[in-house]
Amino acid sequence: MNASARIGDCLSVEELARLPDLSFQARYLADGMLQGIHASMQRGCSIEFKEHRKYTLGDRIQDIDWKVYARFDRMHVRIHEVDANLNTFFLLDNSESMMYRNPEAAIAKINYARALAAAMLLLLYRQKDAAALLLLEEEISGSLRPSASLRSHENMLNLLLTAGAPPALTENNVPRMPGRVARWDRTEPLFAEKIPSRSIVVLLSDFYLRPEELKLLLSPLREKQCEVLFFHIFDQQERDLFPGGNTKFQEAETGAKRMVNVDLIGEDYRRLFREHMAALAQLARSLGGESISFCTNEPPLSAFGAWLKARQRYGRRR
């Protein structure tokens, strides 16, 4: 049994959904992710040494320079070249489709994504790595200035709390249509001009757009030697399309409705879903990154490991 499987026995999406707030969810997931990471993935591994700084509570014992301690009787940690310059940008899809949760699921896609992003931000904060968080709707909100400070970390958590807010209602208390739409075309100047070279860019979305459209938007990141990670988040019903005969479907962002016989289209639908996942994975690889799939009924244990691998690839390219 591998490490992820053992940790998976201890982590539960149902328990995650019952935790009282986002900060508890972040700590719950962050601790589980850290336990599941392979011992070979070490911070600053094979990266050129740069300088020392004073030890602070929360620093890894492995980073302490014991020779400096023996000489000066003060603890310092070693900072590597990648530690001094690496920025991570998170872009969270806050569109209406991300609000979906099938009746049997413990958590909606957006809440799963929020908890995952909060856990990643907490881990990066603990490692003193700079991060920035952006929400994608009709416009892009958030700060483009990566920071490792406590104040910035708290601001990002507060921004996460706004994701998944209930939709606006009509005078009859009916959700207003169309709902929130993720305008991916608005990311073009973000990727082309505003994200600096050699950053890690993490996209958290259900990716309801054609991979070829996404490729055009992301191509500048490849030119700037950025690492791109897709965190593809979906509900089990979206992947498996449970049998159910004639079923009425409603498009989350436009409100369009259609009656469909699920039993007749199920096989073709599941094939198309697999093909879409494969296309996303191929696109991520073409950009030098990785696509990781997260079903909302399973703990997201692979997220931080994927980020660490991207971090190591970044260091080897320097």
Buried (B, 14 or more C-beta within 10 A) or exposed (E): EEBBEEBBEEBBBEEBBEBEEBBBBBBBBBBBBBBBBEEEBBBBBEBEEBEBBEBEEEBEEEBBBEEBEEEEEEBBBBBBBBBEBBBBBBBBBBBBBBBBBBEEBBBBBBBBBBBBBBBBBBBBBBBBBBBBBBBBBEEBBBEEEBBBEEEBBEBBBEBBBEBBEEBEEEEEEEBEBEBBBBEBEBBEEBBBEEBEEBBBBBBBBBBBBEBEEBBEBBBBBBEBEBBBBBBBBBBBBBBBBEEEEEBEEEBBBEBEEEEBEBEEEBEEBEEEBEEBBEBBBEBBEBBBBBBBBBBBBBBBBBBBBBBBBBBBBBBEEE
